[in-house]
Structures are given as C-alpha cells and as structure tokens.
Amino acid sequence: MPTFRQRMRRIALVEQLGPGLVTGAADDDPSGIATYSQAGAQFGYGLLWTLLLTYPLMVAIQLVSAQIGRVTGCGLAKNMKDILPGWIVTSLVGLLFVANTINIGADLAAMGEAGSLAMGKGSHVLTLSFAVFSLLLQAFVSYKRYANFLKWLTLVLLAYVAVLLTLHVDWLAALRGLAWPQGKIDSPMATTVVAIFGTTISPYMFFWQSAQEVEEVAQDPKAKALVEAPKQAPKAFARIKLDTTLGMAASNLIAIAIILSTAATLHAAGKTNIQTAADAARALEPLAGNFAFILFSLGIIGTGLLAIPVLAGSAAYAVGESRGWKCGLDHKPWEAVGFYGVIAVSTALGLLIDYAGLSPIKALFWSAVINGVIAVPIMAAMMIVVSHRKQMRKFTAGWTLRAFGWTTTAVMAAATILMAVTSV
C-alpha cells in the first residue's frame, strides 16, 4: 500500500494540474474529433506523423502563452497591445473572434446532431439547449468550481482509447504512419494536415491558457505576477511545465486513438469520406455495438460542453483585454458586462451555423482549417511578446523555448502555403 507521503504527493500532483490539463482536453473538442476521424477514414494510418510532430510544438507554444500570463499578470491581448501597433492587435483579435465563433457554431451544431442521433429529438432544439446551458454555466458557476468540473469532464475522452482494445490494428502500418508521411501529397492531404495542425495547435488555446494563469494568480492571495515577485518563479514555472506537458500529452494521445480507431474500422471498410455524425459514430461499433451512437454522442456532447466555454471565454478575454475592460470568469455578468457580452454574442452568432444548412461534420473540419491558417500571425505576435525584455523583464523566454516557438510558427506557415499551392 502507498505510504501517507506517497498519497500526499499524488494529491499534490493532481492539484498542480489546471489550465494546461483543461486546455489540452478542450483541444479534443467536436472539431478535433471530426478532423481526426476524417483523417483516419480518408488516409488510414498515413497522417499519424502529424501528431508526433505537433506534440513538442504545441507544448512549446502553450508554454509561451502560459509564461506570458504568469510573468506579467495580464493576458495575451493586453501584452500584445502594450508592444504592437493597435491595428495589428485589433486585426489579430478580430481573426480570433471570427474563428472562435465559427468553431462554436460548428461544435454546437455537431452536439445537436449527436444528441438527435442518440435521443431521436430535433437537432435544432438540442443545439439551442446546449448553447443556453453553456452560457448559464459560464455566467453563474464560480471559476474554482468550474475548473474542477472541467477537469473531471475530460474523462469522457477515454472512450476513444477503450475502443482500441477491441480492434484489429495494423500496428506495423501505424508505426510507419507515425514515422513518415504515407501517400501522395495532394490538395486533400495538405488541407487535412492544416486541419489537424489547426485543431491541435489552436489560437483559442493560447489566449485561454494565458488568461487562466492570470485567473490562478487572482485566486491565490499569496501569488503575484512574477515581474512583481520573482522568487515565486521556480515553483510557478515547474508547475506550468508539468501541467502543460501532461495536458498536451493527454490531448495528443486521444487524437492518436481516434485516428487509429477510424483507420482500423472506417478506412479498412472503404468508408473514406465522413458526411454525418452517424458515419463517424460507426468507428465505435466494435466497442459498443448498437450503443455506438450513444457512446459517440456522449463524446461529442461532453467535449463540446468542455470546449465551448473555452472558445467563447478566450474570445472574451482577447476582446476585453484589448479594450481595457474588466475581464474574468470570477466576475458576475453585471460586473463585467462587456466580457460576458462577447461570450453571449459569439455563442449567438455561432448558432446561425446550425440554421445555415451546413453539414455539422464538414463545418467542424473547415473550422479546424481556419484555425490552422490564423494561428500563424497570432503565434508570431506571441513570440515577439515573450522575447520582449521590457515586457517580460528577466523572464524572457530562453533560447530553447524561442527556437521551438518560432519553429512551430514556421511549420504552421509552411503547411498553409503547401495547402494553397496544391489547391491551385
């Protein structure tokens, strides 16, 4: 049996997991599930290498965002505003708002379709219900309780790992797919690569994790921004590194499991183009049989409820910080009207996607592509901030983190250019 000290260490480890774990789990939102499912169905094991490549890159860029928030005590938009020209910051925040709104709408539409698949009720009614529930959750549940709720909700994602235990996976082909790109690099493959990059390294994750580091400081009366309390840096950086590394690892392991399961089922059966939630759900039939639709629906709805507040909240932080508004989920709606107004507007506009007649699965995929494209200028701005000595003082990013951060930006830019070239 574990000793008392060992039990306390485990408890302490869990307590350190917060913004990074929640951000990583929210990364596997309905858009991620749809994108990874489409990648596995269309290309089999051939695109697994993207997740091996993105892991160190997403860890690096999330460490950058977390470090900026913890060091300065302010979110990304506020730091960008202090350094960059106003029109650039406004443009970047505008791009984030548009991308997040599209992502929210696609997630909500998919949740409604998944709910209809499982319960047989109208998808539009369910979509609206999910939107209202998410808004109420953000507006009236305290941040501390809310964060704990989000941690437990990540367990929904384990269904995608469990299905692998029932499948015949071609592990040799999977290993080849992890090691090197497989298949012809054409427009569909290049677009899917951008979608995978965009749903794995998403702009909303940058703003969210940075803002949550600021919230964590606000929740702890002993904690201060590191520019004001440099002695807190070693412990704070160790916690951020552990939290982010584990959170991103959990995100990518789930993504790998989704690609493996859809490659071993849908692709192997010749189903290479996912059009509906029912198509994607069939990857879970070896595990759940007739309950596959229900299990898939729980995954989509659970991860949607996890991700939509992150999407709406990150947009609100970005807009609010760039405008100097009072921001934070710890404030009541009447205390931060502008902040909660952005959350409400982005969610309401997102609902229009559900009524536009678009396929929810296709909308999820293309929202990931959009995220992949706009991530490039936002990451470049982040790297300028984290390297700025006046802003970060003695806590400017080290050369290793800067190298990985700029590499991430370059890789995303190269993928976007490749998609454009192969599409011509």
C-alpha positions, 0 to 999 in steps of 0.5 A: 500500500502507498505510504501517507507521503506517497498519497500526499504527493499524488494529491499534490500532483493532481492539484498542480494540474489546471489550465494546461490539463483543461486546455489540452482536453478542450483541444479534443473538442467536436472539431478535433474529433471530426478532423481526426476521424476524417483523417483516419477514414480518408488516409488510414494510418498515413497522417499519424506523423502529424501528431508526433510532430505537433506534440513538442510544438504545441507544448512549446507554444502553450508554454509561451502563452502560459509564461506570458500570463504568469510573468506579467499578470495580464493576458495575451491581448493586453501584452500584445497591445502594450508592444504592437501597433493597435491595428495589428492587435485589433486585426489579430483579435478580430481573426480570433473572434471570427474563428472562435465563433465559427468553431462554436457554431460548428461544435454546437451544431455537431452536439445537436446532431449527436444528441438527435442521433442518440435521443431521436429529438430535433437537432435544432432544439438540442443545439439551442439547449446546449448553447443556453446551458453553456452560457448559464454555466459560464455566467453563474458557476464560480471559476474554482468550481468550474475548473474542477468540473472541467477537469473531471469532464475530460474523462469522457475522452477515454472512450476513444482509447477503450475502443482500441482494445477491441480492434484489429490494428495494423500496428506495423502500418501505424508505426510507419504512419507515425514515422513518415508521411504515407501517400501522395501529397495532394490538395486533400492531404495538405488541407487535412494536415492544416486541419489537424495542425489547426485543431491541435495547435489552436489560437483559442488555446493560447489566449485561454491558457494565458488568461487562466494563469492570470485567473490562478494568480487572482485566486491565490492571495499569496501569488503575484505576477512574477515581474512583481515577485520573482522568487515565486518563479521556480515553483510557478514555472515547474508547475506550468511545465508539468501541467502543460506537458501532461495536458498536451500529452493527454490531448495528443494521445486521444487524437492518436486513438481516434485516428487509429480507431477510424483507420482500423474500422472506417478506412479498412471498410472503404468508408473514406469520406465522413458526411454525418455524425452517424458515419463517424459514430460507426468507428465505435461499433466494435466497442459498443455495438448498437450503443455506438451512437450513444457512446459517440454522442456522449463524446461529442456532447461532453467535449463540446460542453468542455470546449465551448466555454473555452472558445467563447471565454478566450474570445472574451478575454482577447476582446476585453483585454484589448479594450481595457475592460474588466475581464474574468470568469470570477466576475458576475455578468453585471460586473463585467458586462462587456466580457460576458457580452462577447461570450453571449454574442459569439455563442449567438452568432455561432448558432446561425451555423446550425440554421445555415444548412451546413453539414455539422461534420464538414463545418467542424473540419473547415473550422479546424482549417481556419484555425490552422491558417490564423494561428500563424500571425497570432503565434508570431505576435506571441513570440515577439511578446515573450522575447520582449525584455521590457515586457517580460523583464528577466523572464524572457523566454530562453533560447530553447523555448524561442527556437521551438516557438518560432519553429512551430510558427514556421511549420504552421506557415509552411503547411498553409502555403503547401495547402494553397499551392496544391489547391491551385 
